[in-house]
Amino acid sequence: MNRTTFIKNLISLFGVGALPKALIKQYQKVYLLQCFVRGFRFHQGPKLLEQMTVGQLLELQREPQNEHDACAIALYYCPHMIGYIPREENEILSRLMDAQVVELLAEITHIEPKAQAWEHVAIAVYVLKEITNEPLPETASYLTTIESPNYRTLRSSNDRLTRVSYAQLAPHHGRKEIQNADDFYIRLVDHSDNDRVYQLIHEGFNTAENMELAVQESRIIINRNRLPQDLQLDDVVKALDDEIVNIDGHFAENGYVVANIDRLAELSARIQRFTEVTDKEGRLFFDAIMQ
């Protein structure tokens, strides 16, 4: 057993306080990634949430044979799987694990039961760096600091945003209208059937600002010429008072209509991807490709 593994085992079993003071002073944590546990609600996480505490170590386990992601890194709390490192963040970490260049450690940094399931638990992946006479440069000081998570699903009652769009778009009958990017995010996840939805969201809207732009200004569009036959007359293409908002002439390709995002979110499992497109004036839109 190498020294790092021995230290990790001691911390896991007895906490940092069990280590000799001299040893604690010799090491510092260098954080390589801070994120939420992806797919938390689809695994054992929700059942174990009340047992979890900040600072507890998690086991990182590579899944090179994962059919959805060859770079997959699963997270285990005790013997139970609780989710994954986000797919868009795992490539370099998976290479480090496969090459066994350094030993990666993970711990729980934040627990928020009031958030939606995908924001219940935040973690940090780090390495232990021996402290020498040459400390980390100031430009790298952020690597030693735990950041507060940016919760998308915790909002106070007066913290609401109003959607501004081409017109007052009517919600689909019988459901609460999506007001902002957070609502859209939650609705997409709620209507998904697996954790592919997170990849769909984070690859389709690479920043929170882009997702807010897409929802607030009704910039999510659908090309009816590429829609599956069963969706040709679906409410997803009827964004205004149950009517189609045709925007032919604004794009190089014809067939685009403004999407009814309330209905689109319900079809989460049918969305293949979101693709960025620009209109003839250079404005950014997001094409929902259906399957």
C-alpha positions in Angstrom: 0.0 0.0 0.0 1.5 3.4 -1.0 1.6 6.4 1.3 -1.3 8.2 -0.4 -3.6 5.2 -0.2 -2.7 4.8 3.5 -3.5 8.5 4.2 -6.8 8.2 2.2 -7.8 5.2 4.3 -7.1 6.9 7.5 -9.1 9.9 6.6 -12.0 7.8 5.4 -12.1 5.7 8.5 -11.2 8.2 11.2 -11.3 11.7 9.8 -8.5 14.2 9.3 -8.1 14.6 13.0 -6.6 11.1 13.3 -3.6 12.1 11.2 -0.4 13.3 13.0 -0.2 17.1 13.1 3.1 17.0 11.3 1.6 14.9 8.5 -1.4 17.3 8.1 1.0 20.2 7.6 2.9 18.4 4.9 0.0 18.1 2.5 -2.6 20.4 0.9 -5.5 19.6 -1.4 -5.3 20.8 -5.0 -8.8 20.8 -6.5 -9.0 19.7 -10.1 -12.8 19.7 -10.4 -15.8 20.9 -8.4 -19.2 19.9 -9.6 -22.6 18.4 -8.8 -23.1 14.6 -8.9 -24.5 13.8 -12.3 -27.4 11.4 -12.5 -27.9 11.5 -8.7 -31.6 10.8 -8.8 -31.2 7.7 -11.1 -29.0 5.8 -8.6 -28.8 5.3 -4.9 -28.1 8.9 -4.0 -31.6 10.0 -2.9 -32.0 7.1 -0.5 -28.6 7.9 1.1 -28.9 11.6 1.3 -29.7 11.9 5.0 -26.7 9.8 5.8 -24.2 12.0 3.9 -22.1 14.7 5.5 -19.8 17.3 4.1 -16.2 16.1 4.1 -17.0 12.4 3.5 -14.8 10.7 0.9 -16.3 9.2 -2.2 -14.7 6.4 -4.3 -14.0 7.1 -7.9 -14.4 4.1 -10.1 -13.6 4.1 -13.9 -16.0 2.5 -16.3 -14.1 2.2 -19.5 -16.7 -0.3 -20.9 -19.6 2.1 -20.3 -21.6 1.9 -23.5 -22.6 5.6 -23.3 -19.3 7.1 -22.4 -15.8 5.5 -22.5 -14.5 8.2 -20.1 -17.2 7.5 -17.5 -16.2 7.8 -13.8 -18.7 6.5 -11.3 -19.0 7.9 -7.8 -19.6 5.5 -4.8 -20.7 6.4 -1.3 -19.6 3.5 0.8 -20.6 0.5 -1.4 -23.4 2.3 -3.2 -23.2 4.1 -6.5 -24.7 7.6 -6.4 -23.9 8.9 -9.9 -21.1 10.1 -12.1 -18.6 12.8 -12.8 -20.3 15.0 -15.5 -19.5 13.7 -18.9 -18.3 17.1 -20.1 -15.7 17.2 -17.3 -14.4 13.7 -17.2 -12.0 13.2 -20.1 -8.8 14.5 -18.5 -9.6 12.9 -15.2 -10.3 9.5 -16.8 -6.9 9.7 -18.6 -5.1 10.4 -15.3 -6.9 7.5 -13.6 -6.1 5.1 -16.5 -2.4 6.1 -16.6 -2.2 6.0 -12.8 -0.1 9.2 -12.9 -1.6 10.5 -9.7 -4.2 9.2 -7.3 -7.4 11.2 -7.4 -9.6 11.7 -4.3 -13.1 12.9 -4.1 -15.1 14.3 -1.2 -18.6 15.8 -0.6 -18.3 19.6 -0.3 -22.0 20.7 -0.2 -25.3 19.1 0.6 -28.6 20.9 -0.2 -31.8 18.8 0.3 -34.0 21.7 -0.7 -32.6 21.8 -4.3 -33.7 19.5 -7.0 -32.1 16.0 -7.0 -29.3 16.9 -9.5 -28.1 19.6 -7.2 -28.4 17.7 -3.9 -24.7 16.9 -3.6 -21.7 18.9 -4.8 -18.2 17.3 -4.7 -14.6 18.1 -5.3 -12.0 15.9 -7.0 -8.5 16.6 -5.8 -4.9 15.4 -5.4 -2.8 15.7 -2.3 0.3 17.9 -2.9 3.1 17.7 -0.5 3.9 21.2 0.8 7.5 22.2 0.1 9.5 25.4 0.2 8.0 26.3 -3.2 4.2 27.0 -2.7 1.7 27.2 -5.5 2.0 30.5 -7.4 -0.7 33.1 -6.6 -2.2 32.6 -10.0 -3.0 29.0 -9.0 -4.4 29.8 -5.5 -8.0 29.1 -6.8 -7.0 25.5 -7.0 -6.9 25.3 -3.2 -10.3 26.9 -2.5 -13.7 25.3 -2.2 -16.3 27.2 -4.3 -19.9 27.7 -3.4 -22.1 25.9 -6.0 -24.2 27.9 -8.4 -27.6 26.4 -7.6 -30.1 26.7 -10.5 -33.0 25.2 -8.6 -33.0 27.3 -5.4 -34.9 30.5 -5.9 -36.6 32.8 -3.4 -40.3 33.6 -3.9 -39.6 37.1 -5.2 -36.7 36.0 -7.5 -38.6 35.4 -10.7 -37.8 36.3 -14.3 -40.4 37.2 -16.9 -40.0 35.7 -20.4 -39.8 38.3 -23.1 -40.4 36.8 -26.6 -41.9 37.5 -30.1 -45.3 37.8 -28.4 -47.0 36.5 -25.3 -46.6 32.8 -26.1 -49.5 30.7 -24.7 -48.7 27.8 -22.4 -49.9 24.4 -23.4 -53.3 23.8 -21.8 -53.4 22.6 -18.3 -49.8 23.1 -17.3 -47.8 25.9 -15.6 -45.9 28.0 -18.1 -42.1 27.9 -18.2 -40.9 31.3 -17.0 -37.1 31.0 -17.2 -34.1 28.8 -17.9 -34.3 27.2 -14.5 -37.9 26.1 -15.1 -36.9 24.7 -18.5 -34.0 22.8 -17.0 -36.2 21.3 -14.3 -39.0 20.4 -16.7 -36.5 18.7 -19.2 -35.1 16.6 -16.4 -38.5 15.7 -14.9 -39.7 14.3 -18.2 -36.5 12.4 -19.0 -36.1 8.7 -18.7 -32.4 8.5 -18.1 -29.4 10.8 -17.2 -28.6 11.4 -20.9 -30.7 14.6 -20.4 -27.8 16.2 -18.6 -25.5 15.7 -21.6 -28.3 17.0 -23.8 -28.6 20.2 -21.7 -25.0 21.0 -21.1 -23.8 20.2 -24.6 -26.7 22.1 -26.2 -26.4 25.2 -24.0 -22.7 25.4 -23.1 -23.3 28.3 -20.7 -26.1 29.3 -18.3 -26.3 32.6 -20.2 -27.0 30.8 -23.5 -29.8 28.8 -21.9 -31.4 31.9 -20.4 -31.1 33.7 -23.7 -32.8 30.8 -25.5 -35.7 30.7 -23.1 -36.2 34.4 -22.3 -36.1 35.5 -26.0 -37.8 32.4 -27.4 -34.8 31.4 -29.4 -35.5 27.7 -29.4 -36.7 26.7 -32.8 -37.7 23.6 -34.7 -37.4 22.7 -38.4 -40.7 21.1 -39.4 -39.1 19.6 -42.5 -37.0 17.4 -40.3 -39.6 16.5 -37.7 -40.7 12.9 -37.3 -44.1 12.2 -38.8 -45.9 11.9 -35.5 -44.8 15.3 -34.4 -45.7 17.2 -37.5 -49.0 18.5 -36.0 -47.9 18.3 -32.4 -48.4 21.2 -30.0 -44.6 21.5 -29.9 -44.8 23.5 -33.2 -47.7 25.7 -32.0 -46.1 28.5 -29.9 -48.7 31.2 -30.0 -52.4 30.6 -29.2 -52.2 27.1 -30.6 -51.0 28.5 -33.9 -47.7 27.9 -35.7 -45.2 30.9 -35.7 -43.5 30.4 -39.1 -40.2 32.2 -39.4 -39.2 31.3 -43.0 -37.0 33.8 -44.6 -35.0 34.6 -41.5 -32.7 31.6 -41.9 -30.7 30.1 -44.7 -32.8 27.0 -44.4 -36.6 27.1 -44.7 -39.0 25.2 -42.4 -38.2 26.8 -39.1 -40.9 27.6 -36.5 -40.7 28.9 -33.0 -40.9 26.0 -30.6 -43.5 25.8 -27.8 -41.0 25.2 -25.0 -43.6 24.1 -22.5 -44.5 21.1 -24.8 -40.9 20.7 -25.9 -39.8 20.0 -22.3 -42.4 17.3 -22.1 -40.8 15.7 -25.1 -37.4 15.6 -23.4 -36.8 11.9 -24.3 -37.5 12.7 -28.0 -34.9 15.5 -28.2 -31.7 14.2 -29.9 -29.7 17.4 -29.4 -29.8 21.2 -29.5 -27.7 22.7 -32.3 -26.7 26.4 -32.5 -27.8 28.2 -35.7 -27.7 31.8 -36.6 -30.3 33.8 -38.6 -29.4 36.1 -41.5 -28.7 38.9 -39.0 -26.2 36.8 -37.1 -28.3 36.3 -34.0 -27.9 33.0 -32.2 -30.8 30.5 -32.0 -31.0 26.8 -30.8 -32.4 24.2 -33.1 -34.1 21.3 -31.3 -33.4 18.2 -33.3 -36.1 15.6 -32.6 -36.1 11.8 -33.0 
